[in-house]
């Protein structure tokens, strides 16, 4: 795979990470209710981690000769992660996080495969970021199980 194809995948992942930061921030402030505090705290903690992911991706894009996209070039796709109308609707926020994390996991797996045998540095970055996203996914699947029981 050519550098420009890898750069395009990196730019897509970068856009997704920044969109996740915006949505986690909004939801971490918006949620209300007795059981919302733990989810809000998790989202708040994950904001810095997701922003760190975006920074690593931007640095790698630059190292490969690409330009990190500015705000006007960033695609927005996380419909299920938008803050719900009802600030006590934890189900939709948790479902949105699961959807976003599953998308991130799939994107990093695609990047890992694209880099195989050609760009081991980007592949290593993608493997580390994949591990973080899988941990977030596992955590929010646990939240989902706990709200399904009640």
C-alpha positions in Angstrom: 0.0 0.0 0.0 1.3 3.5 -0.8 1.9 6.2 1.7 -1.0 8.2 0.4 -3.4 5.3 1.2 -2.0 4.9 4.7 -2.1 8.7 5.2 -5.8 8.6 4.2 -6.5 5.9 6.8 -4.6 7.9 9.4 -6.6 11.0 8.5 -9.8 9.1 8.9 -8.8 7.7 12.3 -7.7 11.2 13.3 -11.1 12.7 12.4 -12.9 9.9 14.3 -10.8 10.5 17.4 -11.5 14.2 17.4 -15.3 13.6 16.8 -15.2 11.2 19.8 -13.6 13.8 22.0 -16.3 16.3 21.1 -19.1 13.8 21.8 -17.6 12.4 25.0 -17.2 16.0 26.3 -20.8 16.8 25.4 -22.2 13.6 27.0 -20.0 13.9 30.1 -21.6 17.2 30.9 -25.1 16.5 29.6 -25.9 13.2 31.4 -28.0 13.4 34.6 -29.4 10.8 37.0 -28.6 8.5 39.9 -26.5 6.0 37.8 -25.0 8.5 35.4 -22.0 9.6 37.5 -19.8 6.6 36.7 -20.5 6.8 33.0 -19.8 10.6 33.1 -16.5 10.1 34.9 -15.4 7.4 32.4 -16.2 9.6 29.5 -14.4 12.5 31.1 -11.3 10.4 31.7 -11.4 9.0 28.1 -11.4 12.5 26.6 -7.7 13.0 27.4 -6.8 9.6 26.1 -8.7 10.0 22.8 -7.1 13.4 22.3 -3.8 11.8 22.9 -4.7 9.3 20.1 -5.5 12.1 17.8 -2.1 13.8 18.5 -0.2 10.6 17.8 -2.1 10.2 14.5 -1.4 13.8 13.5 2.3 13.4 14.2 2.4 10.2 12.1 0.5 11.9 9.3 3.1 14.6 9.3 6.0 12.2 9.4 4.7 10.4 6.3 4.4 13.7 4.4 0.7 14.3 4.9 -1.1 17.2 6.5 -3.4 16.7 9.5 -6.9 17.8 8.5 -8.3 21.0 10.0 -11.8 21.3 11.4 -13.3 22.1 8.0 -12.0 18.9 6.5 -13.2 16.6 9.3 -15.9 14.1 8.5 -18.6 13.6 11.1 -20.4 10.3 11.4 -21.2 9.5 15.0 -25.0 9.9 14.9 -25.6 7.4 17.8 -23.2 9.3 20.1 -25.0 12.6 19.9 -26.2 13.8 23.3 -29.8 12.6 23.7 -32.7 14.9 24.1 -33.4 13.4 27.6 -30.3 14.0 29.8 -31.2 10.8 31.8 -31.1 8.6 28.7 -27.9 6.7 29.6 -28.8 3.8 27.3 -28.4 5.9 24.2 -25.1 7.3 25.4 -23.7 3.9 26.3 -24.9 2.5 23.0 -23.3 5.4 21.1 -20.0 4.8 22.9 -20.1 1.1 22.0 -20.9 2.0 18.3 -18.0 4.6 18.2 -15.5 2.2 19.9 -16.5 -0.7 17.5 -15.9 1.7 14.6 -12.5 2.7 16.0 -11.6 -1.0 16.5 -12.5 -1.8 12.9 -10.6 1.3 11.6 -7.4 0.4 13.5 -7.7 -3.2 12.3 -7.9 -2.0 8.7 -4.9 0.3 9.3 -2.9 -2.5 10.8 -3.7 -4.8 7.8 -2.9 -2.0 5.3 0.5 -1.4 6.9 1.5 -5.1 7.1 4.9 -5.6 5.5 5.3 -1.9 4.5 5.0 0.5 7.4 5.8 -1.1 10.7 5.9 2.2 12.6 2.4 3.1 11.7 1.3 -0.5 12.3 2.8 -0.4 15.8 1.0 2.9 16.6 -2.3 1.3 15.3 -1.8 -1.8 17.4 -1.3 0.3 20.6 -4.4 2.4 19.8 -6.4 -0.7 19.0 -5.6 -2.0 22.5 -6.9 1.2 24.1 -10.1 1.2 22.0 -10.7 -2.5 22.9 -10.4 -1.7 26.6 -12.9 1.2 26.2 -15.3 -1.1 24.3 -15.0 -3.8 27.0 -15.7 -1.2 29.7 -18.8 0.2 28.0 -20.1 -3.3 27.1 -20.0 -3.9 30.9 -22.0 -0.8 31.5 -24.5 -2.0 28.9 -24.9 -5.3 30.7 -25.5 -3.6 34.0 -28.3 -1.4 32.7 -29.9 -4.3 30.8 -30.3 -6.2 34.1 -32.3 -3.4 35.7 
